[in-house]
Amino acid sequence: MTVAEALDKRLSVRGFLDKPVSRETLETLLTTAQRAPSGGNLQPWRVIALTGQSKNDLIRVAQEKLSKSPMGEPTDRPIYPEDLWEPHRSRRFQVGEDLYGALGIPREDKAARLGWFANNFQFFGAPVALMIIIDERMGHGQWAHTGMFMQSIALLATEMGLGTCMQECWGILRPTLKEHLGLGETEMLYCGMALGYPDWVNPANQMRSARAALSEFAEFRD
């Protein structure tokens, strides 16, 4: 599989088979992804890979917290800007409509939409949960480099027949998960990532999000 093919095939997998990922496969994946670039070779990321009971314990802690605080916990690093502007606002709205359309959940059925969204906090049934950690003292550049590391994981997973879903939603539980995961004083959870073998029959995996035309984001100057 070429890089171009992996980029084209990769999508956010939201339904996984009940099939474990071996420790050897997981170690190979993360070791290879470690070749991702970072400014000054800081390699600012750290990964906590959760499977089995460790993953279930984290899900339980998240569910307990969300049952009391459905909107999550206060953060100075929100997932999206408070007043998202165009065209980004419309893109975010459309991907949600496309996903729920693939699932057959109409806009007016708010309860069903919220119920399905809760699957985020169960890693969509994936056997592996990757928690991406970064030091709070790092700057925006290092956040970007950590994103490149995550993209490397996603592309390698695609090549290996696996699927991933990058989950920023875990950021709304940073204080609770910092304690639960036993992070260092200056460490924080960046986001989570579900990893496993995709269930291609699942309707959630039939949806591919649209991309802007080249003319919308690129210009060429001679």
WOGI-V485520 format. One line per field, one symbol per residue. ss: DSSP state (H for helix, E for strand, L for the rest). A space follows every 10 residues. Layout:
ss=???
//
This chain:
ss=LLHHHHHHHL LELLLELLLL LLHHHHHHHH HHHLLLLLHH HLLLEEEEEE LHHHHHHHHH HHHHHHHHLL LLLLLLLLLL LLLLLLLHHH HHHHHHHHHH HHHLLLLLLH HHHHHHHHHH HHHHHLLEEE EEEEELLLLH HHHHHHHHHH HHHHHHHHHL LLEEEEEHHH HHHHHHHHHH HLLLLLEEEE EEEEEELELL LLHHHHLLLL LLLHHHHLLL LL
//
